[in-house]
Structures are given as C-alpha cells and as structure tokens.
Amino acid sequence: MNHRLFAGASLLAMHATRAPALLASQPRSTTSRSEVHP
C-alpha cells in the first residue's frame, strides 16, 4: 500500500511540475509567433 501510494504521489508530483511548465511555454510560443508574424 505504502509503495503504491508513494508511486502515485511521485506521478502526481511529476504531472504537477510539468503542467505549469507546459502551460507557461504555450502562451510564450504563441506570443513569440505573433511577434514574429504580426
């Protein structure tokens, strides 16, 4: 049980750390594209 909970927590932590990065990179990429091609 503890091992499964730890594995689940690690996966949630990875997603929690990746999600903000992806959300932050997407607006930047779109803004950079709009700046390059106004």
Secondary structure, 3 states (H helix, E strand, C coil): CHHHHHHHHHHHHHHHHHHHHHHHHHHHHHHHHHHHCC
